[in-house]
């Protein structure tokens, strides 16, 4: 899709993952395009160099991690990418009674304990020096921020949709296999995935002192039944957003992550095609499966309402899910909101042709979510923009 920028050669999301998994992925998904060979080599050397640390952590802390109990009712934030899941995750993380999978734990799950005191600060310094905010959404970057646990799964195993960014020619395979068709996988693979998944949550619980975890992972939107098997009392927050805004913002997300991860070149229009194809697959599965969630364990929000009155929406979450101590956490919510008061959303233009295409192919989502479709004639206004 693009020429790799030199700085990004060293920013691959799997750089601190398993060497064995990385080599297996390279073999399974070959060939690697020539212009990405240096990036592949850097990741290989990084995973090789950190292998002794992962071995040491496994030997030193395996039993402690295995003994760690996960709170039986974690809170899962679900919804499509760019629906406000990250904003909501960051807000709930301000409640000191909750724990979460941190960015460092997700990027380096195999050495998250031994590297916490020295490697995490070093990585955090480098990350902030070159990228003080995330390119995806302009949110300040920190290794202590909450992160999607699927990134940890991708660093530990081949069983993650995130590998589609590294090997984009097989994007449909990875997305459908590990997201929308996940529960059709062979039982042996699901069992191994559960083991890896629970190991990530146990380690996060250990480092959080046993606190109840707040977990944000958009792929979980299609894995509700599996999550309920693991945690029958789990709580769910579904946040939605206007599909028109989702389209361009998710396309931007795909382009940014591809720029840092891909080892195969793809056509410029690939990101747009992914959004058009994958959004309906995820949302239709979510709409069908959220009925499995027991009454009282699901609350639904709109991104637009969360932005307009975040504290009121958080109060709604606590009341609906019967979560304790909202009043105690409220001052921290206000403090965090004040700290991001200058946040600027990216803006994108939406042309009439694309609006017509979304109206045709995503009409089910507009209806289910209660968003009004734009008439194509209104879309001809060249000044019309959609926010990230």
N, C-alpha and C positions, 0 to 999 in steps of 0.2 A: 504493500500500500504506500509506504514512504521509505525514504532512505533513513537508516538508523543514525540518530544523532550521537556523537561520541560519548557525551555524558551519560546517555541512557544505556550504553553497553553495560554499565555497572549497576543498573537499577532493576534487574529482573526480579520479579516477585518470588521466584523459586531459588534464589541465590543461597539461602541458608537452609535448604531442604535436604532430603535424603539423597545421597549419591546414588544408591541402588535404584531408587525410583526414577531419578533423573536420567540415568543411563538407559533404563527400560523404556522411558518415554521417547528418548531420541531414537532408539532402535525401532520401536513400534510405529513411529510417525515419520520416518525418513521418506524422502530426502530433506535436508536442511538447505535452504538457499545460500549460495556462496557469500552474499553480502552480510549474512547474519552469522557466519562461522565464528567470528571473534566473540560475539555475544555468547554463543553456545559454549565456547572454550572458557570464557570467564566464569560462567555458571558452573561448569564442570570442575574447574579448579577451586572455586569457592566451596562447593559442596564437599570436595575432597579434603580441603584444608580444615574444614570444621567437623569432619567425621569423628575425630578423636573426642571432641567435646560432646557430641551426641552420644557416643558410646559411654563416656564417663557419666553423663547425666542419667542414662538408662540404668547403669549399674548402681549408681549412688542413690537415685531417688525413685526407682521403679516401684518398690514396695510401698513407699510413702504415698505415691500417686494412686496406686491401686487401692489403698486403704481409705482414700479420701472420698467422703460421701458428697454427692451432688444434691443440692436442694431439690426435693421431689416436685416442686412446682415452679420451674424456671419460666421466665417471661419471654415469649418469642415475638419479635417484631417481623411481620410479613407484609408483602406487597411487592409490586414490580419495582425494579431499579429506578431510581430518580423520582420516587414517589414521596420523598421526605423521610425515608427510613433512617438515614444517617443523622439527620437533624434530631429526630425523635430519640434515637439511640444515645446521642450525646447529651440530650436533655435529661433522660432518665438516669444516665450514669452520674449525674450530679448528686443523686440520692446516695448518701454514704452507706445505706443499708444494702445496696446492690453491688454485685461484682459483675465482671464482664471479661471476655477475651480481648486482651489489649492488642494494639498493632504489633508490638514486638513479639508477643506470644503467637500471633498469627503468622508473621514472617519467619520466625525461628522457633517453631514448636518443639524441636528436638533439643534445644539448648536454652529454653526460656528461663530455666532456673539458674543454671551455672553462669549464663551470660547476663543475668539481670543487673548485676552490680557494676560491670565494666564494659561489656559489649553493647548493651542497650544505650548507655549514654553516648558512646562513640558513634553508633549508627544514628542516633537522634541528632547529634551535632551536625553530621554530614548531611542528613536529610533536610534539616532546617536551613543549612547554609545554601544549598542549591535549590531547594523548593520549600520556602517558608509556608506556603499554602498548597493544598492539593490542586492539581490542574483540573481535576474533574469538577470541583464545585467551589473552589476558593476558600475552603475551610482550613484554618491553621493546622499545620501538620505536627504530630507528636507521636512518639513511640508508645506513649501512655494512653492515647485515645482508644476508644472502643473500636473493634474491627470485626469483620465477618469471619466466623470460625471456618468457613469453607476454604479460606486461604491457608489455614493450618492443615486442613485435610489434603489440599493440593500439594503441600510441602511434604506430607507424610506418605502419600499414596497416589495411585493413578486414578482414584475414584472421585474425581471432581470435575465439574463443568468448566472450571477456570483454566483447564488445559487447552481450551479452545482458543485462548488468546495467544498461547505459545505456538500452537499448531492450527492456525485458522483455516487451513484447507479441510480440516476435519471438525469444524465448528458444530455442524449439525449433529454429528455423531456424539460429541461430548455433551452438548446441551440436552439432547433428547435422552441419552442414556442415563445421565446423572442428575437430570432435573425433571423433565415432564414425564419420562417413562421410568423413573427411578424404581418405583415399586414393582415393576415388571422384571427387574434384574433377577438372575439366579439367586436363590436363597443364600448360597455360600458367599457371594459377593456382598450381599446386604449385611450378612453377619460380620464380615470383615470390616465393612464400612462402619457399622455400629461400634465395633471395638475401637477403631481409630477415632471416631466421633466422641465417644465417651472418654477416651484418654485425654483428648483436648479439653473437654469440659472439666474433667477431674483436676487437671493441672491448673486450669484457671481458678477452680474452686479452692485448691490448695493455696495458691498465691493470693487469693482474695479472702483467706481466713474463713472459708465455708459459707460466705454470703450467698444469697439467692442471686442467680445469674440472670442478666438481661441479655438476650441473644438476638442479634440482627443479622438475618441472612435471607436475601430475597429468594434464593433457591428453595428455602424451606416452605415457600408458598405452595410448592407442588409435592411436599413430603409430609403433609399434615398427619396422615395415618401412621407413618413410621414414627414421627415424633410422639404421637399419642401412645404408641406401643411402649416407648421408652419412658414417657412421663405422662401417665393418664390424667394427672391433675394440673398439667401445664396451662399457663395463661397465654392468650394470644392477643396481639394488637395488630389489626389490619389497617394500614394507612393507604389511601388512594389519592390520585391526582388526575387532573384533566388530561385525557389521553393525548391531546395536541401537544401539551407541554412535555409529556413523557417522551414523545417521538424524538424531537430534536435533542433533548437532553441526554437520552440514552444513546443516540447516535454519537454524540460528543464523548460520552463515557467509553464507548467501544473504541473510538479512534485513539483516545489517550492511552488506554491500557494496551492496545495493540502496539502503539509506538514504543512501549517499554518492554513488551514481552515477546513479540512475534519472532519466529525463526523461519517463517515462510512468507513470501510476498503474496498479496492478494489484490484484487481490483479495487480502485478507489470507491466504488459504490457498495463494497461488501458490508460496511457498517450499517448502511441504510437497509440493505436486504435482511440483515440479521434482525433489526428491530421489527420490521414488517412481519417477519416469519415467527419470531420467538415470543413477542408480546401476546398474541392470541393464544398460543400454546400454554403459556404460564397462567394467564388470567382465566382461561376456561377451566383449567384444572383447579385453580384456587376457588372459583365460584362453586364448582361441584363439591369440593371437599371440605369447605369451611362448615358445612352442616354437620360434620362429624364432631366438631368441638362441643363439649357439653355446655348447656345453658349456664350463663354467668361467667364463663371463662373466655369470652371473646368480646372485644370492644372494637368498634370501627370508627376511624377518624378520616377527615379530609385534610390534605396538606394545606389547602388554602385557609382553612379555619385554624389550623395549628399555627400558621404564620401570623394570622390576624390577632389571635388571642391565645398564645401558647399556654399560659398558666391555667386558663379555664379548661382547655383541652386536656392538660395533664390532670387536673382535678377530676375530670370525667373519667379518665383512665383509672385513677385510684379508686373512685367510687364504684365503677362498674365491675372491676376485677377484685374488689374488696382488698385492696392493698393498704397496709398500715402506714401511719405517720406522714401523711401528706403535709400537714402543717409544719412538721419538723424539717422537711426537705424543701419547702417553698422558698425560704430565703436563698438557698443555693441555686434554685432555678432562676430567681430574679438576678442574682449576681452573674450567672453564666450568660443570660440573655443580654445583660448590660455589656458584657465583655465582647459580644459579637454584634453590637448595635450597628457597626459600620459595614457589615457584610454586604457585598454587592453580588447579586445574581447575574450570571451570564444571560445574554439575550440573543435570540435567533429569529430570523424571519421564516415565515411559513407561507409558501406559495400556494396558489389556488389548486394547482394540480395535485400537490401532496395532500391538501385538505380533502379533496374529492376522493383520493385513494383511501385515506383513513376513514372517511365517512362510509365508504363501501365495505371495507374489510374489517373495521373495528366497531361497527355499529352495535354489536352485542355488548361491548364494554361501555359505550356511552349510555345505553339503556340501563344496564345493570348498576352502574355507578351514579346515574342521575345527572350526567353532564350534558349540556345542550350542544348539539352539533351546529357548526358554523355553515351558513349558506355559502356556496362557492362564490357567489357574486360579491359577498362581503370580503372574501379573501383576496380580491384583486387589489385592495388598497395596499400600495407598496410600503406604507409606513407601519403596517400592522406587524407587531412583534410578539413573540412568546418568550417568557422568562424561563431560565433554567430552574 
